[in-house]
């Protein structure tokens, strides 16, 4: 299960530097990175808490999904839920008009313009919900799921709740307060999931997801307001509003395009293949998103704030991006290869034999998941350095190319064709365009290739091991354990040469041995031991 939650506001830390008089919100080019050691400590600490938070919550969602799929809900109910979740995520991408990002992007006292942000966010999210409430039957019918209208109206209450939570949640991320955020998200999960399970076993079907999501988001709003006191204050300043909208609207548009790209396949499958096929596809897509949500989501809670601090130093930004990409890809590739190579036995073992039709699409969706991780990190970097036009170009091109390809692929080859069409467009068209945009932002292809080379080699070795051992051992539980362990060992050997790069160590940081040590500068005992 993957209960929809309000996306985190990508925000950063408060500064005492004075803001310019007009506009009150300083322009992006005035961002000055703080001292590197202080920023590094904050980012590392926040990243650790964020990773722990994400892993724990995703494991909980994973376990809950197994229970629901095995004992309470069938493919048709998952299909209705998939439609409602898709519409919700698209609305959440633009519900606060992008103005919440200003809290992290700009220096100065963010509390000066936070009341205007809160007013704009609440108004826009309220108007979006009213429009969705009126259009819900039409939207559900167009997407091939007329039964989803009621679920849409309930689940999309999260849009309004998220609009109010933008400012207090944003201040937590601005301060890298991921420890407090972990407590809030934990309460969200416990209470929201409890409601979902109770209603599902009581026969509420897909509506159980909707009310669980609403309860979870209410908990998040209350928790963020308590953890960031004094941030839920409404106010209005016309000058601030104009500056915020100039900054936020392009980002909201790019974010909506990005989510449309990820979710248009759900709309296509629902409209062309029906709820049952959509249920299988949603399950496969959710499985393919495990690495994305566990690893990439944790990184994105700090990546935008970190890249924003480095935006004034092109060399530091390029180094930070390449290392972050290397860490993400290194951690993601083995999960993607394992799930792709063992798709059918894993789905049958975890969810039951009635869900095995989902295995056809999973290998291709795992490749898409890997592309998404790199693309999301690149997205955060391009936003941080002000490359908004590049984002529009990439996301718009992606969506325009994707829709006709998916429609044709769905008619030709069902959910397998949709997954293949996704990878074809993403790998053949979008990745090169992202690379060009990053190059214009000062991040060369060489740095990206260095970050990805060893993990990709390890992934190829893993694939060979999995294919060979699966034919030899079969797909029993012990066989899967042996295959997974052996392939992971092979991957580890392949990526060992990149360990210094991933740790951020250069030649001067490495310990010296033998005759070279005598001529090296004197170092402390701790440095030698490291």
N, C-alpha and C positions, 0 to 999 in steps of 0.2 A: 504494500500500500504506500501511496505517496500523497498524503493529505496536503492539499494546496495551502500554502502559507504566504503571507505578505512578504515580498522580497525585501531583503535588507537594504536600507539606505546606505549608499556608499559615501561615508563621511570621514572626516579626519580630525585633527586635534586643534583645540582653541589656542589662539596666539594672543599675546598682549599688544602686538604691533598696532598702531593706530590705522584706521581705515581712511581712505581719501574722502573728501567731502562730497563729491558728486561723480558717479552715483555712490550711495552708501555702501553697496556691495562692490568691492574692489575688482578690477578686471583681472583676467586670468594671468596676464603676463607679469603681475606683481607678486606672484607666488615665489617665495624664497625658501629653499630647503633648509631645515634646521641642521644642527650639528649631527653628522653621520652616526657617531656612536650612540647618541640618545635615541635617534630615530630607529637605528638597528635594534636596540634593546626592546623598544616598544613593539616594533613589528614582529620580532621573534616571539616575544611573550604572547602577543595577540594571536599570532599564527598557531602557536601551540594550543591555546585555549580553544580557538576556533576549530582546529582539527579534531580535538577531543570531543567538542560539542557536536560537530557534524557526524563523526563516526558513531557516537552513542545514539544520536537521534535516528540516523539512517538504519542502524542495526535494529532499533526498535520498530521503525516503519516496516523494515523487511520482515520481521517476525509477525507483525500484525497483518501484513499482506498475505502471508502464508496461511494464517488462520482463516482470514476472510475468504480467500480463494478456494481453500479446501472444504470449508464447512458452511459458509453462509451465502456467498455470492457466485453467480455464474458469469460467463462471457458477456451476455447481454447487459447485465447490470454494470459490469466494468466498462462496456461501451458507452452507456449513458453517462457514467461518471467521467469518462475521458472527454466527452463533448463539453460537459460543464466545466471541467478543469481547464480545458483549452481556452474557452471564452474568458474565464476568470483571469488566467495568466496574461492574456492579451490586454485586458482592461487594466490590470495592475501595472502594466508597463508604462501606462500613460496617465494613471489616475491622479498624480500630483504634478503633472505638466513638467516634470524634470527639475523643478525648482529645489527639491530637497538636496540635490547634489551640490548646490552652492555652499552648503554648510561645511563640506569638506574641502571644496576646491579653492576657496578664498581665505586669505589671512584676515586678521582682525577679530573683533569680538562678534561671534556669530549670533549671540543673543540680541544684537541690535536689529537684525533683520529676520530672526526666527518667527516673531509674531506674524509678519507678513507672509512668510512661507506657510505657516500653519493655516492662515485664512485661505490662501490660494489653493492649498492642497485639499482642505475640507470642502470648499465650494466645487472644485473640479470633480472630486470623487463622488460627491452627492449628485451632481448633474449626470455623471456617467451612469450611476446606478438607476436613476429615474428613467433614462433612455433605455437601458437594458431591461428594466422591468416591463416597460411597454412593448418592447420588441422581442421579448423572450420566446413567445410561440412561433413567430416568424423565423427567428434565428434557429431554433431547434428544428423546425420543419426543413429549412434549407440544408441543414447539416445531416438530414436523414434520421433524426431522433426526436420525433414529436413529443415523446414521453419526457424529454429532458427539460421542458419549459419550467416546470415547478422547481426542479433541482437547480436550474440556472438562477431563478429568482432568489432562492435561499443562499446558495453558495456565493453569489456575487455581492451579498452583504459585506463580504470581506473587503470589497473595494472601499466602502465607506470607512470601515474600521481602520484599514491600512492608511487611508488618507489622513486620519487624525493621528495615527501612530508615527507618521513620517518624522516629525521633528524630535520627539524624545528618543526614538530609536536611532535617529541620525546622530544625536549627541553622544550616545554610547559608543557608536563606531568611530566617531571623530576622536574620542578619547582612548581608542583602542581598548575599550572596556569589555573584552570578550569573556572574561570570567563572569561578570554580572549577566551578560547576555546568555551565557550557558544556562544559568539558573532559570532565566525567563523562558528560554526555549524548552527546557526540561518540563516546566509546568505546563507550557503549551501542549507538549506531546502527551503528557500523562492525562490531562483532563480532556483534550480533544479526542484522543484515541479511545478513552473510556466511553465517551458519548457515542463514537462511531461503532464500537463493538456492541454496546447495549442495543442500539437501534438496529444494527444489522441482524443480530440474532432474534430481534423482535419482529423481523420481517419488513423493515422499512426500505430495503433495497438500496439503490444509489442515493436516496435521500439521507441515509446515514452518514455518507461522506460529507454532504453539504453541512449538516448541523454540527458535525465534528469539527469541520474547518472553521465555522463561525465561532464556536466556543473557544477553540485554540487561539484564534486571532484576538478575541476579547481579552483573554488571559495575557497575551503579548502586549496589548495596549496598556492594560493596567500595570503590568510589570515594568514596562519602559517608563511610564509616567512616574512610578515610585522610584525607579533607579536614577532617573534624571529629573529631579524635582525642579519646578519652576519653568519648565519648557512648554507646558500646555497653556500658553497665553496667546490669545488672539489680538491682532492689531492690524493696522493698514497704513501703509505709506505709499502713495502713488509712484514716487520716484524709485523706491525699492522694488515695487511690483513690476515696473517696466524693465528694470535691469535684470530682475530674476527671470522674467519671461523671455527676454532676449537670450539669456544663457540657457534656460531650461527647455524651451520648446524644441529646439533642434535635437537635444538629447532624448527627450521624450519620444520624438518621432523616430529616432534611430533605435531606441529601445523597443518600441512597438514593432518596428520592422524586424528586429532581431527575434522577438518572440513569435511573430507571425511566421518567420522562416522555420522555427523549431516546431510549430504547432499546425502548420498548414496541412501536413500529412494526415493528422487526425481528422481534419475537416474533409479531406479528399476521401479517405477510407470510409468514414461514416456516410458520406453522401453517395458513394458509388458501390460499396460492398456490404453495407448494413451493420447493425449493432454487434452481431456475433463476431464477424471478422474484425470489427473495430476493437472488441474486447481482447481478442488474441493479440492484435497489433499493439494496443495500449500496454498489455503485460510485457511484451517483448521490448517496447520502447522504455518502459520503466526499468526493466532489468539492465538495458544498455546504459541507462542513466546513473546506475550505481556508482561507477568510477567518477562520473562528472559531478554528482552531488556530494560524494564523500570527499573528494580531493579538491576539485575546482571550486566548489562552494566555500570550503574552508579558506582557500587562498583568496577568493574574491572579497571576503570580508575585510581583508587588509591590503589587497593589491592596489586598489584605486587610491586609497589614502597614501600608501607608500610611493606609488608612481607620481602622485601629485607633488609630494615633497621633493622628488628628484627631477621634476620637470625643468628646473632652471639649470641643470647640469647634464648636457646631452651624453657625455661619456658615462657618467654614473647611471643615467637612465638606461642606456644600452646594456651596461653590465648587469644592472639589476633585473632587467627584463630577460636577458638570456639565461641568467642563473635561475630565475623563477620558472621559466619555461622548461629548463632542464629538470628541475625538481619535479614539476607536475608531470611531465612526460615519463620520466623514470618511474614514478609511482603508479602511473596509470596503465602503461603498456602491458604489464603482466596480467592485470585484471581483465583488460580487454581481450587479450589473446586466450586466456583460460576460458572465459565465457563464450567466446566465438568458437573455439575449437571443440568445446564440450557442451554445446547449446542444448541438444535434445536430451541427453542423459541428465543434465543439471535441472532443466525445467521439469522433467518427469519425476525426478527425485524430490525436488523441493515443493512443487505445486500440485503434482498428480498427473496421471496420464491424460486426462481430458484437456489439459493445457498444452500438450506437445505440439499442436499446429503452430504455436507461436515461435517454435524453434527455427522455422524456415527463414524468418526475417532477422533473427537475432545476430548472426555473424556480421551481416552488413550494417546493422544498427550499431554494433560495437565499433566498427571502423568510423562510423559517423560520430559516435561519442568521443573518440580520440580527437577528431577534427574539431569538435565543439569545444573541447578543453583548451586547445591552442587558440581557437578563435575568440573565446571569451576573455582570455588573458590579453590578447592583442586588442580587443575592444576596450578594456579598461585602460590600457596604455595609451591608445589613441585619444580617448576622452581626456585623460590626464594632461596630454600635451596639446589639447585644443584642436585636434584633427577631426572636427565634426563633419566637415564636408566629405572626407574620406569614408567616414562611417556610413553616411547616407548612400554613398556610391556603392559600397560593398554590400550593405544590407538590401538596398533596393534592387541591385543587379541579381543578388541571390534569390530574392522572392520572385522577381519577374521570370527568371529562368526556371525556377522550381515548379511553379504551378502547372504549366503545360506538360512538363516531363512527368510529374506524379500522376496527372490525370490519365495520360497514355499508359504509363506503367501499371496503374491499378487495373485498367481494363485488360491489359495483356497478361499480367502475371500475378494478380492479387496482391496480398500484403508483401510477398517477396519482391515483386516488381517495384512497389513503393519504396522499400528499403534500398534497393539497388539504385533507383532513380535519385534518391537523396544523396547517396555517396558519389554518384556520377557528377552531379552538379557541384557538390561541396568540394570534392577533390580536384575536379578538372577545371573549374572556373573560379571558385571563391578563394581557395587557398592562394593561387597566384596573385589575385587582386589584393588580398591581405598583405602578402609579402611586399608588394609594391608600395602599399600605404605605409607599412612599417619602415621601409627603406627611405621614404620621403621624410619620415619622422626621425631619422638618424640611426636606425637599427638595421644593420646590414644583414645580407643573407648568410654571410660567413658565421656570424654569431648564432643565428638560428640553427644552421646546420650543425654546428658544434654541440648545441644543446640537445639535438635530437639523434645524432648519429649512433651513439652507443646504445641507447634504449631501442632504436629501431633494429639494430643488429641483434640485440638480445631477443626482441620479439620474433624475428625470423627464426632464430634458433629454437625458441619455445614452440613455434608452430610445427617445425619439423619433428621435434620430440613428441608432441601431442599426437600428430598424425601417425607416427610410427608405432608408438606404444599403445594407442587405442586399438589398432588392428591386432596387436599382439595380445593385449590383456583383456579386451572387451570393455564394457561400460558398467560393470558392477561397482558397488560402493568402495570396496577396497581397491579396485582397479583405478577408479577416479582419484582416490587419495594418492596412490603411487604415481600416477601420471602427473597430477598437479605438483607433487613434491619434486619429482625429477625435473620437470620443465622449469620450475622456479629456481632450482639449483643452477641449471644451465643459464638462465637469465642473469642470475646474480654474478656468475663468473664473467659474463659478457660486459656488464656495466661497471665492474670494479675499476677499470682504468679512468672512469669519469668521477671518482669519488672526491678528488681534490677540487675539481671544478664545482661540483654540487655543494661542497662545504665552503666555497668562496676563498679557497687557498691558492695563492700564486706561488711561483718558484721561491720567492723569498721567505714564504711561510712554512716551507717543507723542512723537516729535520734533515741534517746532513750526516753522512756516514763515511767511515774509512778515512782515506787520506784527504778527502775534500773538507772534512770537518776542521782540520787544523787551520786551514786558510779562511774559514768562514768567520763572520763577525761573531763575537761572544754573545750568547743568548742565555736567557734565564733557564733554570731547570724546568719550569713549567712549560716553556716554549719547546724545549727539546723533547720532553715527554709527549707533547701533543703530536 
